[in-house]
Amino acid sequence: MEQPKNPLHGIPLKIVLTELVEHYGWESLASQIAINSFKNEPSISSSLKFLRKNLWAREKVEQLYISTFKANSPI
């Protein structure tokens, strides 16, 4: 299915999370989005498991990614 207006189309969740961690760090990310897997012994693996099971958390992460990296790019 084509999703030309979706700024996350073709970007895997692992890349989204990795880039946010590289940009903000775990501590800052946890302060912006209150998720335990960001606060207590954070890892990409445990965070991905949580985000895949909890749509509300995934949506917050995706919105932060869009506002951080895609806000000024043409859609």
CHARMM-style PDB file with segment names, atoms N, HN, CA, C and O in Angstrom:
ATOM      1  N   MET     1       0.847  -1.175   0.000  1.00  0.00      PROA
ATOM      2  CA  MET     1       0.000   0.000   0.000  1.00  0.00      PROA
ATOM      3  C   MET     1       0.895   1.241   0.000  1.00  0.00      PROA
ATOM      4  O   MET     1       1.795   1.358   0.832  1.00  0.00      PROA
ATOM      5  N   GLU     2       0.657   2.138  -0.904  1.00  0.00      PROA
ATOM      6  HN  GLU     2      -0.073   2.043  -1.581  1.00  0.00      PROA
ATOM      7  CA  GLU     2       1.406   3.390  -0.987  1.00  0.00      PROA
ATOM      8  C   GLU     2       0.963   4.338   0.117  1.00  0.00      PROA
ATOM      9  O   GLU     2      -0.227   4.442   0.415  1.00  0.00      PROA
ATOM     10  N   GLN     3       1.916   5.024   0.718  1.00  0.00      PROA
ATOM     11  HN  GLN     3       2.883   4.940   0.476  1.00  0.00      PROA
ATOM     12  CA  GLN     3       1.624   6.000   1.760  1.00  0.00      PROA
ATOM     13  C   GLN     3       2.481   7.245   1.535  1.00  0.00      PROA
ATOM     14  O   GLN     3       3.339   7.563   2.358  1.00  0.00      PROA
ATOM     15  N   PRO     4       2.255   7.946   0.430  1.00  0.00      PROA
ATOM     16  CA  PRO     4       3.145   9.063   0.096  1.00  0.00      PROA
ATOM     17  C   PRO     4       3.126  10.216   1.095  1.00  0.00      PROA
ATOM     18  O   PRO     4       4.100  10.966   1.167  1.00  0.00      PROA
ATOM     19  N   LYS     5       2.065  10.383   1.861  1.00  0.00      PROA
ATOM     20  HN  LYS     5       1.275   9.773   1.803  1.00  0.00      PROA
ATOM     21  CA  LYS     5       1.995  11.492   2.812  1.00  0.00      PROA
ATOM     22  C   LYS     5       2.418  11.101   4.222  1.00  0.00      PROA
ATOM     23  O   LYS     5       2.431  11.946   5.118  1.00  0.00      PROA
ATOM     24  N   ASN     6       2.759   9.850   4.429  1.00  0.00      PROA
ATOM     25  HN  ASN     6       2.749   9.164   3.701  1.00  0.00      PROA
ATOM     26  CA  ASN     6       3.210   9.375   5.728  1.00  0.00      PROA
ATOM     27  C   ASN     6       4.720   9.610   5.838  1.00  0.00      PROA
ATOM     28  O   ASN     6       5.492   8.959   5.135  1.00  0.00      PROA
ATOM     29  N   PRO     7       5.155  10.532   6.712  1.00  0.00      PROA
ATOM     30  CA  PRO     7       6.585  10.832   6.806  1.00  0.00      PROA
ATOM     31  C   PRO     7       7.419   9.677   7.361  1.00  0.00      PROA
ATOM     32  O   PRO     7       8.646   9.700   7.260  1.00  0.00      PROA
ATOM     33  N   LEU     8       6.772   8.672   7.945  1.00  0.00      PROA
ATOM     34  HN  LEU     8       5.776   8.653   8.028  1.00  0.00      PROA
ATOM     35  CA  LEU     8       7.498   7.516   8.470  1.00  0.00      PROA
ATOM     36  C   LEU     8       7.465   6.310   7.538  1.00  0.00      PROA
ATOM     37  O   LEU     8       8.008   5.254   7.863  1.00  0.00      PROA
ATOM     38  N   HSD     9       6.833   6.466   6.387  1.00  0.00      PROA
ATOM     39  HN  HSD     9       6.392   7.324   6.122  1.00  0.00      PROA
ATOM     40  CA  HSD     9       6.730   5.353   5.444  1.00  0.00      PROA
ATOM     41  C   HSD     9       8.123   4.861   5.058  1.00  0.00      PROA
ATOM     42  O   HSD     9       8.963   5.633   4.595  1.00  0.00      PROA
ATOM     43  N   GLY    10       8.349   3.577   5.254  1.00  0.00      PROA
ATOM     44  HN  GLY    10       7.666   2.950   5.629  1.00  0.00      PROA
ATOM     45  CA  GLY    10       9.624   2.970   4.880  1.00  0.00      PROA
ATOM     46  C   GLY    10      10.703   3.078   5.941  1.00  0.00      PROA
ATOM     47  O   GLY    10      11.817   2.600   5.727  1.00  0.00      PROA
ATOM     48  N   ILE    11      10.406   3.694   7.083  1.00  0.00      PROA
ATOM     49  HN  ILE    11       9.501   4.082   7.257  1.00  0.00      PROA
ATOM     50  CA  ILE    11      11.393   3.816   8.154  1.00  0.00      PROA
ATOM     51  C   ILE    11      11.019   2.832   9.264  1.00  0.00      PROA
ATOM     52  O   ILE    11       9.994   3.009   9.923  1.00  0.00      PROA
ATOM     53  N   PRO    12      11.828   1.811   9.476  1.00  0.00      PROA
ATOM     54  CA  PRO    12      11.523   0.826  10.516  1.00  0.00      PROA
ATOM     55  C   PRO    12      11.554   1.448  11.913  1.00  0.00      PROA
ATOM     56  O   PRO    12      12.287   2.406  12.160  1.00  0.00      PROA
ATOM     57  N   LEU    13      10.750   0.892  12.822  1.00  0.00      PROA
ATOM     58  HN  LEU    13      10.155   0.114  12.621  1.00  0.00      PROA
ATOM     59  CA  LEU    13      10.686   1.382  14.190  1.00  0.00      PROA
ATOM     60  C   LEU    13      12.063   1.356  14.854  1.00  0.00      PROA
ATOM     61  O   LEU    13      12.387   2.247  15.640  1.00  0.00      PROA
ATOM     62  N   LYS    14      12.862   0.359  14.548  1.00  0.00      PROA
ATOM     63  HN  LYS    14      12.600  -0.364  13.910  1.00  0.00      PROA
ATOM     64  CA  LYS    14      14.206   0.268  15.138  1.00  0.00      PROA
ATOM     65  C   LYS    14      15.055   1.480  14.753  1.00  0.00      PROA
ATOM     66  O   LYS    14      15.805   1.996  15.581  1.00  0.00      PROA
ATOM     67  N   ILE    15      14.944   1.935  13.517  1.00  0.00      PROA
ATOM     68  HN  ILE    15      14.334   1.517  12.844  1.00  0.00      PROA
ATOM     69  CA  ILE    15      15.690   3.117  13.057  1.00  0.00      PROA
ATOM     70  C   ILE    15      15.164   4.362  13.761  1.00  0.00      PROA
ATOM     71  O   ILE    15      15.946   5.201  14.208  1.00  0.00      PROA
ATOM     72  N   VAL    16      13.848   4.486  13.860  1.00  0.00      PROA
ATOM     73  HN  VAL    16      13.212   3.805  13.497  1.00  0.00      PROA
ATOM     74  CA  VAL    16      13.233   5.624  14.546  1.00  0.00      PROA
ATOM     75  C   VAL    16      13.773   5.717  15.971  1.00  0.00      PROA
ATOM     76  O   VAL    16      14.228   6.778  16.399  1.00  0.00      PROA
ATOM     77  N   LEU    17      13.721   4.613  16.700  1.00  0.00      PROA
ATOM     78  HN  LEU    17      13.351   3.752  16.352  1.00  0.00      PROA
ATOM     79  CA  LEU    17      14.163   4.600  18.091  1.00  0.00      PROA
ATOM     80  C   LEU    17      15.662   4.851  18.200  1.00  0.00      PROA
ATOM     81  O   LEU    17      16.095   5.626  19.054  1.00  0.00      PROA
ATOM     82  N   THR    18      16.451   4.217  17.359  1.00  0.00      PROA
ATOM     83  HN  THR    18      16.099   3.588  16.666  1.00  0.00      PROA
ATOM     84  CA  THR    18      17.908   4.382  17.396  1.00  0.00      PROA
ATOM     85  C   THR    18      18.307   5.837  17.152  1.00  0.00      PROA
ATOM     86  O   THR    18      19.169   6.372  17.849  1.00  0.00      PROA
ATOM     87  N   GLU    19      17.686   6.470  16.173  1.00  0.00      PROA
ATOM     88  HN  GLU    19      16.986   6.036  15.607  1.00  0.00      PROA
ATOM     89  CA  GLU    19      18.017   7.862  15.878  1.00  0.00      PROA
ATOM     90  C   GLU    19      17.599   8.794  17.010  1.00  0.00      PROA
ATOM     91  O   GLU    19      18.304   9.759  17.306  1.00  0.00      PROA
ATOM     92  N   LEU    20      16.470   8.518  17.641  1.00  0.00      PROA
ATOM     93  HN  LEU    20      15.898   7.734  17.400  1.00  0.00      PROA
ATOM     94  CA  LEU    20      16.051   9.333  18.782  1.00  0.00      PROA
ATOM     95  C   LEU    20      17.014   9.174  19.957  1.00  0.00      PROA
ATOM     96  O   LEU    20      17.350  10.154  20.623  1.00  0.00      PROA
ATOM     97  N   VAL    21      17.452   7.957  20.208  1.00  0.00      PROA
ATOM     98  HN  VAL    21      17.179   7.162  19.667  1.00  0.00      PROA
ATOM     99  CA  VAL    21      18.400   7.716  21.303  1.00  0.00      PROA
ATOM    100  C   VAL    21      19.727   8.413  21.008  1.00  0.00      PROA
ATOM    101  O   VAL    21      20.326   9.012  21.902  1.00  0.00      PROA
ATOM    102  N   GLU    22      20.186   8.336  19.766  1.00  0.00      PROA
ATOM    103  HN  GLU    22      19.700   7.849  19.040  1.00  0.00      PROA
ATOM    104  CA  GLU    22      21.438   9.002  19.402  1.00  0.00      PROA
ATOM    105  C   GLU    22      21.312  10.517  19.528  1.00  0.00      PROA
ATOM    106  O   GLU    22      22.270  11.186  19.915  1.00  0.00      PROA
ATOM    107  N   HSD    23      20.162  11.053  19.212  1.00  0.00      PROA
ATOM    108  HN  HSD    23      19.383  10.510  18.898  1.00  0.00      PROA
ATOM    109  CA  HSD    23      19.939  12.497  19.248  1.00  0.00      PROA
ATOM    110  C   HSD    23      19.734  13.016  20.672  1.00  0.00      PROA
ATOM    111  O   HSD    23      20.349  14.008  21.066  1.00  0.00      PROA
ATOM    112  N   TYR    24      18.870  12.347  21.448  1.00  0.00      PROA
ATOM    113  HN  TYR    24      18.370  11.542  21.128  1.00  0.00      PROA
ATOM    114  CA  TYR    24      18.501  12.828  22.776  1.00  0.00      PROA
ATOM    115  C   TYR    24      19.231  12.133  23.924  1.00  0.00      PROA
ATOM    116  O   TYR    24      19.489  12.747  24.960  1.00  0.00      PROA
ATOM    117  N   GLY    25      19.560  10.865  23.744  1.00  0.00      PROA
ATOM    118  HN  GLY    25      19.350  10.366  22.903  1.00  0.00      PROA
ATOM    119  CA  GLY    25      20.055  10.052  24.854  1.00  0.00      PROA
ATOM    120  C   GLY    25      18.872   9.481  25.621  1.00  0.00      PROA
ATOM    121  O   GLY    25      17.763  10.010  25.552  1.00  0.00      PROA
ATOM    122  N   TRP    26      19.112   8.400  26.352  1.00  0.00      PROA
ATOM    123  HN  TRP    26      20.013   7.970  26.409  1.00  0.00      PROA
ATOM    124  CA  TRP    26      18.026   7.720  27.068  1.00  0.00      PROA
ATOM    125  C   TRP    26      17.385   8.609  28.122  1.00  0.00      PROA
ATOM    126  O   TRP    26      16.162   8.632  28.254  1.00  0.00      PROA
ATOM    127  N   GLU    27      18.205   9.345  28.877  1.00  0.00      PROA
ATOM    128  HN  GLU    27      19.200   9.326  28.770  1.00  0.00      PROA
ATOM    129  CA  GLU    27      17.672  10.150  29.973  1.00  0.00      PROA
ATOM    130  C   GLU    27      16.725  11.235  29.465  1.00  0.00      PROA
ATOM    131  O   GLU    27      15.636  11.417  30.010  1.00  0.00      PROA
ATOM    132  N   SER    28      17.130  11.941  28.439  1.00  0.00      PROA
ATOM    133  HN  SER    28      18.015  11.793  27.996  1.00  0.00      PROA
ATOM    134  CA  SER    28      16.284  12.995  27.880  1.00  0.00      PROA
ATOM    135  C   SER    28      15.037  12.402  27.220  1.00  0.00      PROA
ATOM    136  O   SER    28      13.943  12.957  27.322  1.00  0.00      PROA
ATOM    137  N   LEU    29      15.221  11.282  26.553  1.00  0.00      PROA
ATOM    138  HN  LEU    29      16.110  10.831  26.470  1.00  0.00      PROA
ATOM    139  CA  LEU    29      14.083  10.618  25.916  1.00  0.00      PROA
ATOM    140  C   LEU    29      13.057  10.195  26.971  1.00  0.00      PROA
ATOM    141  O   LEU    29      11.853  10.350  26.772  1.00  0.00      PROA
ATOM    142  N   ALA    30      13.542   9.662  28.087  1.00  0.00      PROA
ATOM    143  HN  ALA    30      14.520   9.535  28.249  1.00  0.00      PROA
ATOM    144  CA  ALA    30      12.650   9.235  29.175  1.00  0.00      PROA
ATOM    145  C   ALA    30      11.934  10.418  29.811  1.00  0.00      PROA
ATOM    146  O   ALA    30      10.804  10.277  30.280  1.00  0.00      PROA
ATOM    147  N   SER    31      12.572  11.574  29.834  1.00  0.00      PROA
ATOM    148  HN  SER    31      13.490  11.689  29.454  1.00  0.00      PROA
ATOM    149  CA  SER    31      11.906  12.741  30.412  1.00  0.00      PROA
ATOM    150  C   SER    31      10.829  13.292  29.478  1.00  0.00      PROA
ATOM    151  O   SER    31       9.875  13.923  29.934  1.00  0.00      PROA
ATOM    152  N   GLN    32      10.977  13.056  28.184  1.00  0.00      PROA
ATOM    153  HN  GLN    32      11.752  12.544  27.814  1.00  0.00      PROA
ATOM    154  CA  GLN    32       9.982  13.530  27.220  1.00  0.00      PROA
ATOM    155  C   GLN    32       8.827  12.558  27.043  1.00  0.00      PROA
ATOM    156  O   GLN    32       7.688  12.964  26.812  1.00  0.00      PROA
ATOM    157  N   ILE    33       9.132  11.267  27.155  1.00  0.00      PROA
ATOM    158  HN  ILE    33      10.057  10.937  27.343  1.00  0.00      PROA
ATOM    159  CA  ILE    33       8.112  10.230  27.018  1.00  0.00      PROA
ATOM    160  C   ILE    33       8.275   9.271  28.196  1.00  0.00      PROA
ATOM    161  O   ILE    33       9.269   8.551  28.286  1.00  0.00      PROA
ATOM    162  N   ALA    34       7.300   9.268  29.089  1.00  0.00      PROA
ATOM    163  HN  ALA    34       6.493   9.853  29.015  1.00  0.00      PROA
ATOM    164  CA  ALA    34       7.392   8.477  30.319  1.00  0.00      PROA
ATOM    165  C   ALA    34       7.129   7.000  30.055  1.00  0.00      PROA
ATOM    166  O   ALA    34       6.003   6.515  30.160  1.00  0.00      PROA
ATOM    167  N   ILE    35       8.196   6.310  29.712  1.00  0.00      PROA
ATOM    168  HN  ILE    35       9.111   6.703  29.626  1.00  0.00      PROA
ATOM    169  CA  ILE    35       8.127   4.872  29.455  1.00  0.00      PROA
ATOM    170  C   ILE    35       9.219   4.208  30.294  1.00  0.00      PROA
ATOM    171  O   ILE    35      10.386   4.593  30.217  1.00  0.00      PROA
ATOM    172  N   ASN    36       8.841   3.221  31.086  1.00  0.00      PROA
ATOM    173  HN  ASN    36       7.894   2.909  31.149  1.00  0.00      PROA
ATOM    174  CA  ASN    36       9.810   2.570  31.976  1.00  0.00      PROA
ATOM    175  C   ASN    36      10.994   1.968  31.240  1.00  0.00      PROA
ATOM    176  O   ASN    36      12.109   1.982  31.760  1.00  0.00      PROA
ATOM    177  N   SER    37      10.779   1.442  30.048  1.00  0.00      PROA
ATOM    178  HN  SER    37       9.873   1.431  29.626  1.00  0.00      PROA
ATOM    179  CA  SER    37      11.894   0.830  29.326  1.00  0.00      PROA
ATOM    180  C   SER    37      12.904   1.876  28.847  1.00  0.00      PROA
ATOM    181  O   SER    37      13.998   1.520  28.409  1.00  0.00      PROA
ATOM    182  N   PHE    38      12.549   3.154  28.927  1.00  0.00      PROA
ATOM    183  HN  PHE    38      11.661   3.443  29.284  1.00  0.00      PROA
ATOM    184  CA  PHE    38      13.495   4.231  28.636  1.00  0.00      PROA
ATOM    185  C   PHE    38      14.250   4.639  29.900  1.00  0.00      PROA
ATOM    186  O   PHE    38      15.333   5.219  29.821  1.00  0.00      PROA
ATOM    187  N   LYS    39      13.669   4.331  31.079  1.00  0.00      PROA
ATOM    188  HN  LYS    39      12.790   3.859  31.143  1.00  0.00      PROA
ATOM    189  CA  LYS    39      14.233   4.784  32.351  1.00  0.00      PROA
ATOM    190  C   LYS    39      15.072   3.718  33.042  1.00  0.00      PROA
ATOM    191  O   LYS    39      16.176   4.003  33.507  1.00  0.00      PROA
ATOM    192  N   ASN    40      14.566   2.507  33.113  1.00  0.00      PROA
ATOM    193  HN  ASN    40      13.669   2.275  32.736  1.00  0.00      PROA
ATOM    194  CA  ASN    40      15.204   1.431  33.876  1.00  0.00      PROA
ATOM    195  C   ASN    40      15.958   0.484  32.959  1.00  0.00      PROA
ATOM    196  O   ASN    40      15.350  -0.265  32.195  1.00  0.00      PROA
ATOM    197  N   GLU    41      17.266   0.516  33.034  1.00  0.00      PROA
ATOM    198  HN  GLU    41      17.760   1.124  33.656  1.00  0.00      PROA
ATOM    199  CA  GLU    41      18.123  -0.321  32.201  1.00  0.00      PROA
ATOM    200  C   GLU    41      17.681  -0.285  30.737  1.00  0.00      PROA
ATOM    201  O   GLU    41      17.318  -1.313  30.166  1.00  0.00      PROA
ATOM    202  N   PRO    42      17.713   0.892  30.144  1.00  0.00      PROA
ATOM    203  CA  PRO    42      17.211   1.032  28.776  1.00  0.00      PROA
ATOM    204  C   PRO    42      18.048   0.285  27.741  1.00  0.00      PROA
ATOM    205  O   PRO    42      19.274   0.220  27.830  1.00  0.00      PROA
ATOM    206  N   SER    43      17.356  -0.269  26.769  1.00  0.00      PROA
ATOM    207  HN  SER    43      16.360  -0.217  26.697  1.00  0.00      PROA
ATOM    208  CA  SER    43      18.012  -0.902  25.620  1.00  0.00      PROA
ATOM    209  C   SER    43      17.073  -0.802  24.431  1.00  0.00      PROA
ATOM    210  O   SER    43      15.858  -0.676  24.586  1.00  0.00      PROA
ATOM    211  N   ILE    44      17.647  -0.858  23.263  1.00  0.00      PROA
ATOM    212  HN  ILE    44      18.634  -0.960  23.138  1.00  0.00      PROA
ATOM    213  CA  ILE    44      16.843  -0.819  22.044  1.00  0.00      PROA
ATOM    214  C   ILE    44      15.906  -2.022  22.031  1.00  0.00      PROA
ATOM    215  O   ILE    44      14.722  -1.889  21.721  1.00  0.00      PROA
ATOM    216  N   SER    45      16.432  -3.190  22.366  1.00  0.00      PROA
ATOM    217  HN  SER    45      17.393  -3.299  22.618  1.00  0.00      PROA
ATOM    218  CA  SER    45      15.647  -4.426  22.319  1.00  0.00      PROA
ATOM    219  C   SER    45      14.416  -4.377  23.229  1.00  0.00      PROA
ATOM    220  O   SER    45      13.306  -4.665  22.782  1.00  0.00      PROA
ATOM    221  N   SER    46      14.606  -4.015  24.499  1.00  0.00      PROA
ATOM    222  HN  SER    46      15.508  -3.781  24.862  1.00  0.00      PROA
ATOM    223  CA  SER    46      13.468  -4.002  25.423  1.00  0.00      PROA
ATOM    224  C   SER    46      12.480  -2.902  25.046  1.00  0.00      PROA
ATOM    225  O   SER    46      11.271  -3.076  25.192  1.00  0.00      PROA
ATOM    226  N   SER    47      12.983  -1.788  24.571  1.00  0.00      PROA
ATOM    227  HN  SER    47      13.966  -1.646  24.453  1.00  0.00      PROA
ATOM    228  CA  SER    47      12.096  -0.693  24.171  1.00  0.00      PROA
ATOM    229  C   SER    47      11.286  -1.063  22.941  1.00  0.00      PROA
ATOM    230  O   SER    47      10.102  -0.738  22.862  1.00  0.00      PROA
ATOM    231  N   LEU    48      11.903  -1.733  21.984  1.00  0.00      PROA
ATOM    232  HN  LEU    48      12.865  -1.996  22.048  1.00  0.00      PROA
ATOM    233  CA  LEU    48      11.167  -2.161  20.791  1.00  0.00      PROA
ATOM    234  C   LEU    48      10.046  -3.125  21.151  1.00  0.00      PROA
ATOM    235  O   LEU    48       8.943  -3.021  20.613  1.00  0.00      PROA
ATOM    236  N   LYS    49      10.312  -4.059  22.051  1.00  0.00      PROA
ATOM    237  HN  LYS    49      11.208  -4.144  22.488  1.00  0.00      PROA
ATOM    238  CA  LYS    49       9.273  -5.002  22.488  1.00  0.00      PROA
ATOM    239  C   LYS    49       8.092  -4.250  23.072  1.00  0.00      PROA
ATOM    240  O   LYS    49       6.940  -4.537  22.749  1.00  0.00      PROA
ATOM    241  N   PHE    50       8.383  -3.282  23.936  1.00  0.00      PROA
ATOM    242  HN  PHE    50       9.319  -3.048  24.199  1.00  0.00      PROA
ATOM    243  CA  PHE    50       7.317  -2.509  24.567  1.00  0.00      PROA
ATOM    244  C   PHE    50       6.545  -1.690  23.531  1.00  0.00      PROA
ATOM    245  O   PHE    50       5.314  -1.680  23.543  1.00  0.00      PROA
ATOM    246  N   LEU    51       7.254  -1.012  22.643  1.00  0.00      PROA
ATOM    247  HN  LEU    51       8.254  -1.020  22.633  1.00  0.00      PROA
ATOM    248  CA  LEU    51       6.600  -0.151  21.657  1.00  0.00      PROA
ATOM    249  C   LEU    51       5.734  -0.943  20.684  1.00  0.00      PROA
ATOM    250  O   LEU    51       4.700  -0.451  20.230  1.00  0.00      PROA
ATOM    251  N   ARG    52       6.146  -2.152  20.365  1.00  0.00      PROA
ATOM    252  HN  ARG    52       6.986  -2.551  20.733  1.00  0.00      PROA
ATOM    253  CA  ARG    52       5.355  -2.978  19.443  1.00  0.00      PROA
ATOM    254  C   ARG    52       4.068  -3.478  20.087  1.00  0.00      PROA
ATOM    255  O   ARG    52       3.103  -3.788  19.388  1.00  0.00      PROA
ATOM    256  N   LYS    53       4.049  -3.557  21.417  1.00  0.00      PROA
ATOM    257  HN  LYS    53       4.833  -3.306  21.984  1.00  0.00      PROA
ATOM    258  CA  LYS    53       2.861  -4.037  22.124  1.00  0.00      PROA
ATOM    259  C   LYS    53       1.938  -2.907  22.571  1.00  0.00      PROA
ATOM    260  O   LYS    53       0.773  -3.148  22.887  1.00  0.00      PROA
ATOM    261  N   ASN    54       2.444  -1.685  22.601  1.00  0.00      PROA
ATOM    262  HN  ASN    54       3.391  -1.489  22.344  1.00  0.00      PROA
ATOM    263  CA  ASN    54       1.683  -0.557  23.150  1.00  0.00      PROA
ATOM    264  C   ASN    54       1.602   0.576  22.135  1.00  0.00      PROA
ATOM    265  O   ASN    54       2.518   1.388  22.006  1.00  0.00      PROA
ATOM    266  N   LEU    55       0.494   0.610  21.426  1.00  0.00      PROA
ATOM    267  HN  LEU    55      -0.250  -0.049  21.531  1.00  0.00      PROA
ATOM    268  CA  LEU    55       0.312   1.587  20.352  1.00  0.00      PROA
ATOM    269  C   LEU    55       0.437   3.023  20.843  1.00  0.00      PROA
ATOM    270  O   LEU    55       1.009   3.860  20.144  1.00  0.00      PROA
ATOM    271  N   TRP    56      -0.089   3.330  22.035  1.00  0.00      PROA
ATOM    272  HN  TRP    56      -0.555   2.650  22.602  1.00  0.00      PROA
ATOM    273  CA  TRP    56      -0.020   4.697  22.548  1.00  0.00      PROA
ATOM    274  C   TRP    56       1.426   5.165  22.684  1.00  0.00      PROA
ATOM    275  O   TRP    56       1.742   6.315  22.375  1.00  0.00      PROA
ATOM    276  N   ALA    57       2.307   4.271  23.148  1.00  0.00      PROA
ATOM    277  HN  ALA    57       2.051   3.337  23.398  1.00  0.00      PROA
ATOM    278  CA  ALA    57       3.716   4.621  23.324  1.00  0.00      PROA
ATOM    279  C   ALA    57       4.409   4.767  21.975  1.00  0.00      PROA
ATOM    280  O   ALA    57       5.212   5.678  21.774  1.00  0.00      PROA
ATOM    281  N   ARG    58       4.092   3.864  21.058  1.00  0.00      PROA
ATOM    282  HN  ARG    58       3.440   3.124  21.222  1.00  0.00      PROA
ATOM    283  CA  ARG    58       4.684   3.946  19.719  1.00  0.00      PROA
ATOM    284  C   ARG    58       4.295   5.260  19.043  1.00  0.00      PROA
ATOM    285  O   ARG    58       5.127   5.898  18.398  1.00  0.00      PROA
ATOM    286  N   GLU    59       3.044   5.659  19.190  1.00  0.00      PROA
ATOM    287  HN  GLU    59       2.369   5.141  19.714  1.00  0.00      PROA
ATOM    288  CA  GLU    59       2.590   6.913  18.584  1.00  0.00      PROA
ATOM    289  C   GLU    59       3.347   8.110  19.149  1.00  0.00      PROA
ATOM    290  O   GLU    59       3.691   9.028  18.404  1.00  0.00      PROA
ATOM    291  N   LYS    60       3.611   8.113  20.456  1.00  0.00      PROA
ATOM    292  HN  LYS    60       3.332   7.367  21.061  1.00  0.00      PROA
ATOM    293  CA  LYS    60       4.367   9.211  21.065  1.00  0.00      PROA
ATOM    294  C   LYS    60       5.795   9.247  20.526  1.00  0.00      PROA
ATOM    295  O   LYS    60       6.324  10.319  20.235  1.00  0.00      PROA
ATOM    296  N   VAL    61       6.409   8.087  20.395  1.00  0.00      PROA
ATOM    297  HN  VAL    61       5.979   7.216  20.632  1.00  0.00      PROA
ATOM    298  CA  VAL    61       7.776   8.008  19.863  1.00  0.00      PROA
ATOM    299  C   VAL    61       7.798   8.481  18.415  1.00  0.00      PROA
ATOM    300  O   VAL    61       8.682   9.242  18.022  1.00  0.00      PROA
ATOM    301  N   GLU    62       6.830   8.036  17.623  1.00  0.00      PROA
ATOM    302  HN  GLU    62       6.111   7.418  17.942  1.00  0.00      PROA
ATOM    303  CA  GLU    62       6.775   8.437  16.220  1.00  0.00      PROA
ATOM    304  C   GLU    62       6.543   9.941  16.076  1.00  0.00      PROA
ATOM    305  O   GLU    62       7.133  10.577  15.203  1.00  0.00      PROA
ATOM    306  N   GLN    63       5.691  10.511  16.922  1.00  0.00      PROA
ATOM    307  HN  GLN    63       5.212   9.994  17.632  1.00  0.00      PROA
ATOM    308  CA  GLN    63       5.452  11.954  16.861  1.00  0.00      PROA
ATOM    309  C   GLN    63       6.705  12.741  17.242  1.00  0.00      PROA
ATOM    310  O   GLN    63       6.998  13.768  16.630  1.00  0.00      PROA
ATOM    311  N   LEU    64       7.434  12.276  18.228  1.00  0.00      PROA
ATOM    312  HN  LEU    64       7.196  11.441  18.725  1.00  0.00      PROA
ATOM    313  CA  LEU    64       8.681  12.938  18.606  1.00  0.00      PROA
ATOM    314  C   LEU    64       9.683  12.859  17.455  1.00  0.00      PROA
ATOM    315  O   LEU    64      10.379  13.831  17.162  1.00  0.00      PROA
ATOM    316  N   TYR    65       9.751  11.714  16.813  1.00  0.00      PROA
ATOM    317  HN  TYR    65       9.186  10.924  17.051  1.00  0.00      PROA
ATOM    318  CA  TYR    65      10.663  11.545  15.677  1.00  0.00      PROA
ATOM    319  C   TYR    65      10.297  12.520  14.553  1.00  0.00      PROA
ATOM    320  O   TYR    65      11.170  13.178  13.987  1.00  0.00      PROA
ATOM    321  N   ILE    66       9.020  12.607  14.240  1.00  0.00      PROA
ATOM    322  HN  ILE    66       8.311  12.073  14.700  1.00  0.00      PROA
ATOM    323  CA  ILE    66       8.566  13.509  13.174  1.00  0.00      PROA
ATOM    324  C   ILE    66       8.879  14.955  13.540  1.00  0.00      PROA
ATOM    325  O   ILE    66       9.392  15.707  12.712  1.00  0.00      PROA
ATOM    326  N   SER    67       8.576  15.345  14.767  1.00  0.00      PROA
ATOM    327  HN  SER    67       8.159  14.734  15.440  1.00  0.00      PROA
ATOM    328  CA  SER    67       8.821  16.744  15.153  1.00  0.00      PROA
ATOM    329  C   SER    67      10.309  17.061  15.232  1.00  0.00      PROA
ATOM    330  O   SER    67      10.710  18.208  15.034  1.00  0.00      PROA
ATOM    331  N   THR    68      11.129  16.054  15.518  1.00  0.00      PROA
ATOM    332  HN  THR    68      10.804  15.122  15.678  1.00  0.00      PROA
ATOM    333  CA  THR    68      12.568  16.269  15.625  1.00  0.00      PROA
ATOM    334  C   THR    68      13.261  16.268  14.263  1.00  0.00      PROA
ATOM    335  O   THR    68      14.084  17.140  13.983  1.00  0.00      PROA
ATOM    336  N   PHE    69      12.932  15.301  13.426  1.00  0.00      PROA
ATOM    337  HN  PHE    69      12.263  14.593  13.653  1.00  0.00      PROA
ATOM    338  CA  PHE    69      13.686  15.107  12.192  1.00  0.00      PROA
ATOM    339  C   PHE    69      12.937  15.463  10.912  1.00  0.00      PROA
ATOM    340  O   PHE    69      13.560  15.704   9.879  1.00  0.00      PROA
ATOM    341  N   LYS    70      11.619  15.497  10.970  1.00  0.00      PROA
ATOM    342  HN  LYS    70      11.112  15.301  11.809  1.00  0.00      PROA
ATOM    343  CA  LYS    70      10.848  15.680   9.737  1.00  0.00      PROA
ATOM    344  C   LYS    70      10.064  16.982   9.678  1.00  0.00      PROA
ATOM    345  O   LYS    70       9.413  17.260   8.671  1.00  0.00      PROA
ATOM    346  N   ALA    71      10.113  17.782  10.729  1.00  0.00      PROA
ATOM    347  HN  ALA    71      10.642  17.557  11.547  1.00  0.00      PROA
ATOM    348  CA  ALA    71       9.272  18.981  10.821  1.00  0.00      PROA
ATOM    349  C   ALA    71       9.498  19.956   9.674  1.00  0.00      PROA
ATOM    350  O   ALA    71       8.546  20.580   9.206  1.00  0.00      PROA
ATOM    351  N   ASN    72      10.726  20.098   9.217  1.00  0.00      PROA
ATOM    352  HN  ASN    72      11.499  19.591   9.598  1.00  0.00      PROA
ATOM    353  CA  ASN    72      11.010  21.090   8.171  1.00  0.00      PROA
ATOM    354  C   ASN    72      11.187  20.484   6.783  1.00  0.00      PROA
ATOM    355  O   ASN    72      11.506  21.193   5.829  1.00  0.00      PROA
ATOM    356  N   SER    73      10.982  19.178   6.672  1.00  0.00      PROA
ATOM    357  HN  SER    73      10.722  18.602   7.448  1.00  0.00      PROA
ATOM    358  CA  SER    73      11.137  18.555   5.356  1.00  0.00      PROA
ATOM    359  C   SER    73       9.810  18.566   4.615  1.00  0.00      PROA
ATOM    360  O   SER    73       8.754  18.435   5.234  1.00  0.00      PROA
ATOM    361  N   PRO    74       9.850  18.720   3.301  1.00  0.00      PROA
ATOM    362  CA  PRO    74       8.601  18.708   2.532  1.00  0.00      PROA
ATOM    363  C   PRO    74       7.963  17.338   2.551  1.00  0.00      PROA
ATOM    364  O   PRO    74       8.656  16.322   2.498  1.00  0.00      PROA
ATOM    365  N   ILE    75       6.654  17.305   2.627  1.00  0.00      PROA
ATOM    366  HN  ILE    75       6.091  18.130   2.671  1.00  0.00      PROA
ATOM    367  CA  ILE    75       5.915  16.027   2.661  1.00  0.00      PROA
ATOM    368  C   ILE    75       5.362  15.730   1.298  1.00  0.00      PROA
ATOM    369  OT1 ILE    75       4.708  14.704   1.108  1.00  0.00      PROA
TER     370      ILE     75
END
